[in-house]
Amino acid sequence: MEHVPLAAASDAGTIDLARRIRAQALRMVTRAKASHIGSALSIADIVAVLYGGVLKVDPSAPDHPGRDRFLLSKGHACVAVYAALAETGFIPRETLATYGTDLSPLMAHISHQVPGVEFSTGALGHGLPFGTGKALAAKKRGASWRTMVLTSDGEWGEGSNWEAALFAAHHGLDNLVCILDYNKLQSLRSVDETLRLEPLHSKFEAFGWAVRELDGHDHAALREALAGAPWAPGKPSLLIAHTTKGKGVSFMENQVLWHYRNPSPEQLAQALAEIGETADA
């Protein structure tokens, strides 16, 4: 059975979904006092486009064998994906209020106990290696579904990612898409100061990948690129998405402090107002 995208939302529809994802993420981390909010806001637009019409997934059958596989390798940004799953019907919205509490499936790093989540991640550098295995399995079975992996930029300091990149190109895994959230900040300082990645585009081309770069907050560009992958037969695809950490909230944008900081109630109210939401929505 072939799957169709969950919802063929317009750009306006996915922009609104991203707004709701940001709002839910802000509420969740404020309640739980367990943050990584900057990273979650960074990927909200990417996640909204994926769940708003690119991924072939079904909330009524989250384990359908024909589904696309989406893996969040930067598991600390889980609140963005939990919010997307709630907003698209995989889990009840009420579940979001349990995030980070005892016995909740919504853990502070993404958990496969949650319907719609393929793989638990936390330690970085695991998502792409696992995703290459999924993609290779699909190739060997003649399956048509794709594997999409969303990584951070900082986690490319992990050697396991580069091994996976070599492996994917060697095996011609054109059913694999890696989305690199390039917000250029990590836990304590900039990526350039920690371990420089550039020239990133040409490195991946040298590895045998098809590479594109775009604004990771441009919904039309994201949809066109992700829906159209693979971009070259026999090559895995890398989408370098240039993003802003803390996107949408003025006092969080491009601030390394907000990699892991909990908003106060007053900051939550300001943040929600800036994205067009209310605290009790």
C-alpha positions in Angstrom: 0.0 0.0 0.0 1.4 3.4 -1.0 1.2 6.2 1.5 0.4 9.7 0.7 1.6 12.8 2.6 -0.2 13.4 5.9 -1.6 16.7 4.6 -0.9 18.6 1.5 -0.8 21.9 3.3 -0.1 25.1 1.5 2.9 27.3 2.5 0.4 29.3 4.6 -0.7 26.1 6.3 2.8 25.0 7.2 3.7 28.5 8.4 0.8 28.3 10.7 1.8 24.8 11.8 5.3 26.1 12.6 3.8 28.9 14.7 1.8 26.3 16.7 4.9 24.1 17.1 6.9 27.1 18.5 4.1 28.0 20.9 3.7 24.4 22.2 7.5 24.1 22.5 7.7 27.3 24.5 4.9 26.2 26.9 6.4 22.7 27.3 9.9 23.8 28.3 8.6 26.6 30.6 6.3 24.1 32.5 8.9 21.4 32.7 12.0 23.6 33.3 13.8 21.4 30.8 14.8 23.5 27.9 16.9 23.3 24.7 14.4 25.8 23.4 16.8 27.5 21.0 17.4 24.3 19.2 13.7 23.5 19.0 12.8 26.9 17.6 15.6 26.5 15.0 14.0 23.5 13.4 10.3 24.4 13.8 9.9 25.4 10.1 11.7 22.3 8.9 9.5 20.0 11.0 6.4 21.9 10.0 7.1 21.4 6.3 8.0 17.7 6.8 4.7 17.0 8.7 2.7 19.4 6.6 2.9 17.5 3.3 6.3 15.9 2.7 6.5 12.9 4.9 4.3 9.9 3.9 3.0 9.1 7.4 -0.4 8.3 8.9 -1.3 9.2 12.5 -3.9 6.4 12.5 -1.2 3.8 11.5 2.1 5.2 12.8 3.8 1.8 12.2 2.6 1.3 8.7 5.3 -0.5 6.7 5.0 1.9 3.8 5.7 5.0 5.9 8.6 7.3 5.4 11.1 7.1 8.3 11.9 10.4 10.0 14.7 10.5 12.6 15.6 13.4 14.8 19.3 12.9 15.4 19.4 16.1 17.5 17.2 14.5 20.1 17.5 17.4 22.6 15.2 19.4 20.2 12.5 16.9 20.8 9.8 19.4 21.9 9.5 20.6 18.3 8.7 17.1 17.1 6.4 16.3 20.1 4.5 19.4 19.3 4.2 18.5 15.6 3.0 15.0 16.5 0.3 16.5 18.7 -0.7 19.1 16.1 -1.0 16.4 13.4 -2.9 13.8 15.4 -0.3 11.2 16.4 -0.7 12.0 20.1 -3.3 14.0 22.1 -2.4 17.6 22.6 -3.1 17.1 26.4 0.0 14.8 26.5 2.3 17.7 25.9 1.6 19.0 29.4 3.3 15.8 30.8 6.6 16.6 29.0 9.6 16.0 31.3 7.5 14.6 34.2 7.9 11.2 35.9 6.4 8.3 33.8 5.7 10.5 30.8 6.6 9.0 27.5 7.7 12.6 26.4 11.2 12.5 27.7 13.7 15.3 27.5 15.4 13.6 24.6 13.2 12.1 21.9 11.8 8.6 22.7 10.5 5.9 20.5 7.9 5.2 23.2 5.9 8.1 21.5 3.8 7.1 18.5 5.3 8.4 15.3 8.9 8.4 16.7 11.2 5.9 15.0 14.3 6.0 17.2 15.4 7.3 20.6 18.3 9.7 20.4 20.3 11.7 22.9 24.0 11.1 22.5 24.7 12.8 19.2 25.9 11.2 16.1 23.5 8.2 16.2 20.6 9.3 13.9 22.5 9.3 10.6 24.2 5.9 11.2 20.8 4.4 12.1 19.2 6.1 9.1 21.7 4.7 6.7 20.9 1.2 8.0 17.2 1.9 7.4 17.8 3.2 3.9 20.0 0.2 3.0 17.3 -2.1 4.3 14.7 -0.4 2.1 16.9 -0.7 -0.9 17.5 -4.4 -0.3 13.7 -5.0 0.1 12.8 -2.9 -3.0 10.7 -0.6 -0.8 9.8 2.9 -2.0 9.8 4.8 1.3 12.4 7.3 2.2 14.5 7.9 5.3 15.0 11.5 6.4 17.4 12.4 9.2 17.5 15.8 10.8 20.9 16.6 12.4 22.4 19.5 14.2 25.6 21.2 13.0 27.5 20.7 16.2 27.0 16.9 16.1 29.1 16.8 13.0 32.0 16.7 15.4 31.1 13.1 15.9 33.1 10.7 13.7 30.1 8.3 13.4 28.4 10.8 11.2 31.3 10.9 8.7 31.4 7.1 8.7 27.7 7.1 7.9 28.2 9.7 5.1 30.8 7.5 3.5 28.7 4.4 3.9 25.6 6.0 2.4 27.5 7.3 -0.7 29.3 3.9 -1.2 26.0 2.1 -1.2 24.2 4.6 -3.5 21.5 5.3 -0.9 19.5 7.8 -2.9 16.5 7.1 -0.7 18.3 8.9 2.2 18.0 12.6 2.9 20.0 14.3 5.6 18.8 17.7 6.7 21.5 19.7 8.5 20.2 22.4 10.8 23.0 24.9 10.3 22.3 27.5 13.0 26.0 27.8 13.6 25.7 27.7 17.4 26.1 24.8 19.8 26.1 24.3 23.6 28.8 26.7 24.7 30.0 28.7 21.6 29.8 28.9 17.9 30.4 25.9 15.7 33.3 27.7 14.0 35.0 28.2 17.3 34.4 24.6 18.5 35.2 22.6 15.3 34.9 24.3 12.0 32.8 22.5 9.4 33.5 24.6 6.3 33.8 24.0 3.4 30.7 21.9 4.1 29.1 21.9 0.7 32.2 20.7 -1.2 33.1 18.2 1.5 29.9 16.3 1.0 30.1 16.6 -2.8 33.6 15.0 -2.5 32.0 12.2 -0.4 29.6 11.5 -3.2 26.4 13.3 -2.0 24.0 15.5 -3.9 24.0 18.8 -1.9 21.7 21.8 -1.8 21.7 24.9 0.5 18.7 27.1 1.4 17.1 29.3 4.0 15.8 26.8 6.6 12.9 29.1 7.4 11.7 29.4 3.8 8.7 27.1 3.6 8.4 27.1 -0.2 12.1 26.3 -0.7 12.0 23.6 1.9 9.0 21.9 0.4 10.4 22.0 -3.1 13.7 20.5 -2.0 12.4 17.9 0.3 9.5 16.7 -1.8 11.8 16.5 -4.8 14.5 14.4 -3.2 16.5 12.4 -4.4 18.1 15.0 -6.5 20.6 12.7 -8.2 20.2 9.0 -9.0 22.5 6.8 -6.9 23.4 9.6 -4.5 22.2 10.4 -1.0 20.9 14.0 -0.5 22.2 16.6 1.9 20.1 19.7 2.6 22.1 22.4 4.3 19.4 24.5 6.0 20.7 27.8 7.2 18.7 28.6 10.3 18.6 31.0 13.3 18.9 29.5 16.7 15.8 30.7 18.7 14.0 31.7 15.6 10.9 33.8 16.1 11.7 35.1 19.6 13.7 38.3 19.5 15.6 37.8 22.8 16.4 34.2 22.0 17.7 34.6 18.4 21.4 33.9 17.9 22.0 33.7 21.6 24.1 30.8 22.8 22.6 31.4 26.3 19.3 30.0 25.0 20.8 26.6 24.1 19.7 25.5 27.5 17.8 28.1 29.5 14.3 28.0 30.9 12.0 30.9 30.1 10.4 32.7 33.1 6.6 33.2 33.0 7.1 36.7 31.9 9.5 35.7 29.1 7.1 33.0 28.0 4.3 35.6 27.7 6.6 37.9 25.6 7.8 35.0 23.4 4.2 33.9 22.7 3.1 37.4 22.0 5.9 37.8 19.4 4.8 34.6 17.6 1.2 35.6 17.7 0.0 33.2 20.5 -1.3 33.5 24.0 -0.1 31.7 27.1 -3.3 29.8 27.8 -4.2 28.8 24.2 
